[in-house]
Amino acid sequence: MSLHSEISRPPRPDAEQNATAECDDVEPSVIINVRAWLDPLVDEDGHDPRSGYVETFWLGVLGPTATWLLRRFAGGLEQQPDGFTLDLSATAAAMGLSFRSGRSSAFSKALQRCVMFGLAHQLPDDGLAVRRRIPDVAHRHLRRMPHDVQRLHHEWQTTAITLDSLSRAHRFAMTMLEVGDDPTLVEPQLRALGVTNAVAEQVADNATRLDA
């Protein structure tokens, strides 16, 4: 089975409406290769797929299944930077879904959405190249969001980041990593300590890269 058949056709607008567990009619495993999509500009300035930014602003654009898929891809590429193999059936089952041929299942639609929004693309070997960092959400998507979310995005992007706030947050972050905290928990823990969203995201990302 070709991965192209799973992601080539754009999903309908109701792509996330039928994302209930589909436990019957499970098909044989389909294994694909997942590799990093190298994009120096986005890799430098983009957001970790597991960050608060992506959860806050991309979730409503991608839908929950595609967002969780990106998080899984990020974790896999963090552990295996040169790429890894992904069992689509097993991954879908782990997310409470099933993988079926065609484009009707929620899992297949999630793959389609990752490609449709420019966060992944198909490789010649029928594998998938996935972004390690996610760019800022586009203005055309942002303007469709609720006004309070648009306001939060503006605050996130315009918050003044001082050296003092960065240094203080960095000390907190490194202490968390030194005592064995999960790197993905650093950002929410910093926010709980009163660190602003923009500073928490930047410091958590920097600390995680240093710890890698």
TASUL-V158151 format. One record per residue. RES is the residue in one small letter. OMEGA is omega in whole degrees, -180 to 180 (NA if undefined). Layout:
BEGIN
RES;OMEGA, RES;OMEGA
END
This chain:
BEGIN
m;-179, s;174, l;-179, h;180, s;-179, e;-171, i;-172, s;-178, r;179, p;-180, p;174, r;-180, p;-179, d;-172, a;-176, e;-174, q;-177, n;-176, a;175, t;-179, a;-179, e;-168, c;-178, d;174, d;178, v;-177, e;178, p;-176, s;172, v;-177, i;176, i;174, n;177, v;179, r;-180, a;172, w;-176, l;180, d;-172, p;-177, l;-179, v;179, d;-178, e;-171, d;-175, g;-175, h;174, d;180, p;180, r;-175, s;176, g;179, y;-178, v;180, e;-176, t;-170, f;179, w;-175, l;-179, g;178, v;-175, l;-169, g;-174, p;-177, t;179, a;179, t;178, w;177, l;179, l;177, r;179, r;177, f;-179, a;179, g;179, g;-180, l;176, e;180, q;-178, q;-174, p;-179, d;179, g;-178, f;176, t;-177, l;175, d;-175, l;-179, s;-179, a;180, t;178, a;-180, a;179, a;179, m;179, g;-178, l;172, s;178, f;179, r;178, s;-176, g;-172, r;-172, s;-175, s;-180, a;-179, f;178, s;179, k;178, a;175, l;180, q;-177, r;176, c;179, v;-176, m;-178, f;172, g;-179, l;176, a;173, h;-177, q;179, l;-180, p;-180, d;180, d;174, g;-175, l;172, a;-173, v;177, r;175, r;176, r;-176, i;-180, p;173, d;178, v;-176, a;-178, h;-179, r;176, h;-177, l;-175, r;176, r;-177, m;176, p;-176, h;-179, d;177, v;176, q;179, r;178, l;179, h;178, h;179, e;-180, w;-175, q;-173, t;179, t;178, a;-180, i;-179, t;178, l;-180, d;-180, s;178, l;-178, s;-180, r;-180, a;179, h;178, r;177, f;-176, a;-178, m;176, t;179, m;-179, l;-179, e;179, v;173, g;178, d;176, d;-179, p;-179, t;180, l;-176, v;-177, e;179, p;178, q;176, l;179, r;178, a;179, l;178, g;177, v;-178, t;-177, n;-176, a;180, v;-179, a;-179, e;-177, q;-178, v;179, a;180, d;179, n;-179, a;179, t;179, r;178, l;-177, d;-175, a;NA
END
